[in-house]
Amino acid sequence: MKKIVVLFSGAGSNLAYLAEHLPAEGITIAAAVTNNPEAGGIAVARAHGIPLEVLDHRTFPDREAFDNALAEAVASYRPDLVVLAGYMRILTPAFTDRFRAINLHPSLLPRHKGLDAIRRSWEDEHPEGGVSVHRVTGELDGGAIILQCVVPKAGLDAAAYEQRIRRLEKTVLTEAVVQVLG
């Protein structure tokens, strides 16, 4: 069975979806790691019996020290892949050079790299937005794209558009994990 480690910072809805759908693909979540001790995903990990690491980035002197500790924690699980699923920190080479990792991003990259991508995508001139999964590199949202799915904006308001993006994230991320580990 292939093993992944999932990094998250928020509610954990993508973590829950992965936990429910990846075992059928022969993939297990070896651990979940968060940088946010108040993340809702902590309860998700516990509910699914996933080993959990909480590393509060605010307790480290700098980004590299945190990334070194994160890398050590992740390495202890010997994952075949690291999956960033709503992980809201930029990783340094202390981490990115050690692991094969992918990231979920709620826009059609290379448009709208970084934060607030759904709102920026909704407000741009393009008739569609979407979801991307890409390889993690030292460049913010700059790694090779593995998978993208388009969401047309026609007939949607901003709330409905965001809802479609959020629903699509789960299936696209799951498909990308299966594709990378296949």
N, C-alpha and C positions, 0 to 999 in steps of 0.2 A: 504494500500500500504506500502511495506517495504521501508526503507530509508537507503541510504548509504552516507558516506562522502568519497570523493576521495582525497588522498594526491598525489601531483605530484611536480616535480622539473624542468621538461623540456618542450618539444614541445606540449604535451597534446594530442598526437594522440590516446592513449589508453582512455583518458577521452572522447574524441569525439566519439569513437566507443561505449563506455558504454552509453553515453547520447543518442545515436541513437538506441541502441538495448535493453536496459534494460526496458524502459517503457512497451514494449510488454509483458514483464515477470512480470509486476506488481511491478516493483522496480523503485524508483526515486532517483536521486542524489540530496540530500538535500543541499549539499555545496561541493565546491572544495577548497582545501587549498594548498598553495604553500609556500615553504621557500625561493623561488627565485623570487625577484621582476622583473626580466628580462625574466622569463619563457614564452615561446610561448604559453603555455597552458592557460595563463591569457586571451588571445584573444579568445581561444576556449571556455572557461567557459562563457565569456560574450556573445559570438555568440549563445550559447545554452541557455542563460538566467539562468545560474546556479549561485546561490549566491556564492561569492568568498571572501576568506580571504587570504591576503598576509602577512605573518609573516617572515620577513627577519632574519634568524638565526644569522646573523653577528651583529645584534643590541643587542643581549643578552649577559650577562656576561659569561655564560657557557651553556653547553649542557642541564643540568637539568632545568635551568631557562627557556630555550627555550621550552623544552618538557612540562613543566608545563603550559606555555602559550598556546602551541599547544593543549594540552589536554582540557583546558578550552574552547578554540575556538570550538573544535570538539564537546565537550559535549553539547554546547548550541544548537546544531542541533538534539540532541537525536537520533543518528543513530543506526540502528540495526546491522550495520557492517561498519568498516572502511577499505577502499581498498587502498593499496599502489600501485600506477600505475606509475612507473617511478619516485618514490620518492627516492632521493639519500642521505638520512641521516639515520644513525643508531639511533634507538629510545631507550631511557632508560626506566627503570621500571616506572618512573613517567608517562609515556604514556602507555607502554605495559601492565601494570597491570590494567589499567582502561577500556580497550576496547577489544572487539572481533575484530580482524583485520587479514587481509590476505595480502600477498605480491606477486607480480609478479616478477619472476626471469628468465633471459634468458639463463638458462642452466639446465641440468638434475641434480638437487641436489641429493646427497650432493656434487657432483663435482662442482668445480669452484664457491665457495661462494664468495661474495663480488664483487668488481668492475672489469670491463673489462672481464666479463664472456664469452661473445660471442667470442672474439679473443682467449682467453685461451681454450675454448671448441673446436674451429676450429683447433687449433694447437696441441691438445692432441692426444693420440694414439687410442682413441675410434672411431669406424666407424660411430657413430651418436652422435648428441647433441640433444638439445630440449629446452623446456620451462617448468617451474615448477610454480605452485602456492602453497604457503604454509602458515600456520598460523604464525603470528608474535609473537615472544617471545623475551626475553632478549638476546638470542643468535643470532648472525648475520646469517641470512638465515638458521636457525637451527630448526624452528618449523615443526610440522607434515605436511607432504605433502598431499595436497588435490587433486591435479590433475597434471599430467605430460603428455606431448605430445612429441614424438620423431621426429627428423629431420635427416634422413640419409644424410651423407656427400658425398656419391658416386655421381660422375658426376657434382659436384658443385665446383665453385671456392669460395674464401673467401667472395666476395661481394654477390654472389647469396645465399650463406649459411646465411649470416646476413639478407638478404632480407626475406628469408623464416622464420627465427626466428621472425623478426619484424611483419610479417603478422600474424603468428600463435599466437603471444602474445595476440592479441586483442580478438580472438575467445576463447582461453583457459581461459583468465581472465573472460570474460563474462560468460562462462559456469561454472566456479568455483563460481562466485558470486551467480548465480542462484542455484547451488547445495547447497551452504552453507545456503542460505536463504530459500530454498525450504522446 
